[in-house]
Amino acid sequence: MDRHALRAALRAAGVADGYYRIAGVHEPVPTPPDFLFLRKGPDGAWETGAYERGTYQVIARHPSESAACAHLLRLLT
């Protein structure tokens, strides 16, 4: 699964748009006060985590986009 397929799966599952941010695919505007995220880290690893009170907190780092997508899907459904 890639980020675009993840976005489609979350929409199909009825997960509200403001609950998550997927870098380059789904970036809600205005930015919600808190959400779960998926992004590529500065070293190239994929990260999933939570944004809360203006701070990004990485929960897990993943070796591949598909592993990160699967993790975010589990967190949100």
N, C-alpha and C positions, 0 to 999 in steps of 0.2 A: 504494500500500500504506500502511495506517495501522499504528499500534502493535499493535492487536489482531490484524490479519492477519500481522504480523511474528511475533508470539508463536506463532501457529498454524503458520507456516512453519518456525520453529525447532524446534518440537516434532515436526513431521512429518519433519524432517531428522535427528532424533535428537540434537540438541544438548542437553547436560546443563543442567539448570536453574541450577546454580551458576556457569555460565560467563558469565552476562549478567544485566543488570538493565535493565528498561524502565520508566521512571518512570510510575507510575499504572496499570501493567498487570501487570508481573511484578517483584516485589521480594522475593527469597528471604529467608527467616528460618530460621536466623540468617544474618546477612550474611556471605558468603564473604570470605576474606582478599584475593582479587583477582578481578576480573571486568571485562568490557567493558560499557559502558553507553550508553543513549540517554536524553536528557533535554532539556527546553526550558530554554535559558539565561535569565539575568536580563533580557536585552534582547529576548527573544522568538525568537531564532534557535534552531534545533535543534542539539544537540551530540552527537557520538559520541566515545567515548574509553575510557580504561582507569582502573580504580581499583586501586591497588597500594600496599601498606604505608601505608594510611590517607590516601592522597592521590589526588584526582581529577585526571587529566591529559587535557585535551581534545585529541583527535587531529584532529578536523575540525568545522567549523561548516557548517550547511546552511540554505538559504533555506526549505525546506519539510519537513514531517514525512515525506512520501514519500521524499524524497532521503536523509534521515537513516536511515530504515528500510532502504532499499536498501543503504546503506553498511554498516550493522551486519550485515545478512544476508551480505554479501560477506566481512566479516571473520570471521564464525563458521562459514561453510560452505566 
